[in-house]
């Protein structure tokens, strides 16, 4: 499913002071990780009152990365008529992931990431979004946890009973402002990767109850999805009996 984004700028009156901003850092910041709207779909609007997630959860069964949908705000100012020149063209995010803890059947497991695949704990995820000055808001999306990291955790811990991995990702979005690079403050976001969450197995297909279809952007992320088994395979979301 293609995710659609809408950008918006907060208009201000004429400024009497010269345009200024901390362009070397702090000119942009990520306010929060937006949640899909309550009416369904995977369309996001840059709105300070929009629902958001304070932490993330993703199933080890996910074949897709954990995607962050950041609401990005500009602290950069511009004189009236100069908004275009002071618009940041965001190009991506730099992400550093650290694993805080691993538990299997409620027992702590030693954390060792020395042989994790390259590019799963430190990487750049590209996306584009314009962010207007004077409090302008925009929405983007980027991989916060790679599918490679989730696959590594699944291979190592997914079949060992109840497994939960707590990670914290530090992300900085970056882009161009008048030919110079600008980078945001760091946004810290915790995510739990687990094999006993998100997915609710209803048993044999088809389901005879109302099915929860989960997060419309990725049913294995940030929500609950009802699944069922057919021929030894797990179907998510579960098809309902007609």
N, C-alpha and C positions, 0 to 999 in steps of 0.2 A: 504494500500500500504506500503510495506516495504521500509524504507529509507536506502540507501547504502551510506557508507562513505569511503573515501580514505584518508590515512594518508601520510604525506610527511615530510621530514626533510631537512633543509637547510644545505648543506655541508660547512665546513670551513677547512682551511688548518691546519697543525699541530700548536698547541698552545705551546708557550714557558713558559707561566705562569701556575701556579698551578690552577686546576679547582676550581672555587668558585662560589657561588651564595647566594642570600638571601633566604635560604631554608625555613625560618620561615614565609615568606610572601613576595609576590612580585616576586617570582621565576616563577610563571605562571601569565598570565593575558588574559582576554577575550578582543580581539580587536574589534569585531563587530558581529552583528547578520546577518548571510548570508541569501541572498534571493535565491530562486530557479533559476537555470540557464535559460537564455532566450529561449533556445531551448526546454524547457519543461522537465517534469520529476521531480523526487524528489531525485536527486543524487547531492551530494555536494563535491567539491574539495577544499582542503586547499590552497587557493591562495589569496595573498594580493590584487590582482586586481579584485577579484570576486565581483559581485554586492552584496549589503547588504541593510538592512533596518535600518534607524536611529530611527524609532519609530514603534510601532505595533498598529494594529487595529484588533478587533475580534468581530463578531456578537454575540449577546446574543442567537441566534438560534443554535450556535455551541454546539454539544454534546461532542466535544473533547476539551482537554485543549489547551491553547496557548503554542505552543512549540517553544522554542528558539533554534536556530542552531548556536552555537557560534564557531567562529574561535579562537582557543586557541593557544597562542604563549608561548614558554619557554624562560626565561631569564637565565636559568641555563647553565653553561659552562662545557665542558668536554675535557680532553686531547684526542688526537687521539688514537683510540682503546678502549676508556673507555665510548663511547657513550651509550652502552647498560646499564651500571651501573648507568648512570645519566639520564636515561629516566624515566619520571613520568608516572605511571599507574593511570590515572584519574578514580575515582570510582563514582563520582556524583557531585551534586551541592546543596548547602544550600541556600534557597530562603526566603527572607522576603519581604512581599508585604504590601504596605500602600495605602490607598485610599485617593487621594488628593482632589477630588471634585466629586459631583454628581449634574447633572442638568436634570430636567424634563421640557420639553417645554420651554427651555431656562431660567428656574427659578432654582436657587440654592436650593438644598435639604440638610438638616443637615446630616452630616456623622456620623453614629453610627455603629460600628462594634462589639459591645460588645457581641452580640448574634450570630455572624457568626459561622458556623460549625468549630469545631476544625480541624486544619490541612489545612485550606484554605488560611491563611495569613502567616503562618510560617511552613515550611516543608522541607524535603530532597527529592530530585528527583535523582534516581540512573541511571547512564549510565557508559559506559567504553570507554576509548580512550587512546592510548599511545601518549605521547608528548616527542619527542626526544630533547636533549639539543642543545645548540649553535644556537638558533633561530628556533628550530623545530616548525612546525605548525601541528595542527590536528583539526578535526571537530567532534563535538559531537551533541547530542540533549537531551534536558530535558524539563520537564514541568515548565513553568514560571508562568502561572496562571492555577490552577487546574480546572477540569470540575465542581467540587463542588462549587467553587467560582463563576464561570460563571452561573451555575444553580441558585445559591442564588440571584445573581443580576437579572437574568431573571424573577424569581418568584416575586421579589419585585418591579421591575421597568419596566419590559418588556412590560406590557400592559397599561402603563400610558402615552401614547403619545410618543413624541420624548425624549428618555432617553439616556444619555451619562455619563459614569463613567470613570474618569481619574485615573489610578493607576500607581504607580511606583514600580517596583520590583528591589530589590538589590540581586544579585546572586554572590556566591563565589564557584568556582569549587575546589574540593579537591581530593587528591590521595596519592599514596605511592611513596616515593623516597628512595630506599635503606633501607626499613623497617621503615621509619619515615613518618608521615603524613605531607603533604604540602598543603597549601591553597592559592588560588589566591587572588589578590586584588579584591575589590568589583566592580561589573559591574552594573551600574544603567541604567535601561531601562524602558521608559514609554510606556504604552499600553492603548488605548481607547477601552472600552467595550460598545457597543451601539446596539440599536434595529432598527436604521434607517441607517445603513451602510452596506457595503459589498454586501448585497443581493439586486438585482434588479429584481422586479417582472414584467415579460413581459405580464402577463395575462393568458388567457386560453391556455392550451397545445393542440397541439404541437406548438412550436415556428416557425414562418415563416422567422425569421431573423438569421443571424449568431450569435451563442451563445458563450458568454464568459464563460469558464469553471472554472475560478478562480484559486487560488493557488493549484498546484497539490498535495501538502502535506495535505492541509485542505482547502476546498473551502470557508470556512467561516472565514478565517484568511488572512489578508494582501493581499487584492486584490478585484476584483469585480466578482461576479458570477451571471449569468442570470438564473432566475428560472421561473417556470410557475405553474399554479394551475390546478389540476385535481381531481375532486371528493371532493373538499374542502381541499385537501392537497397541500402543496407546494413541488414541485420537483426541486431539485438543484443538478447539473445544469439541465437546461431545455432540454428535448429531441427535436431535430430538426426534422422538417417535411421532409420526404424523397421524 
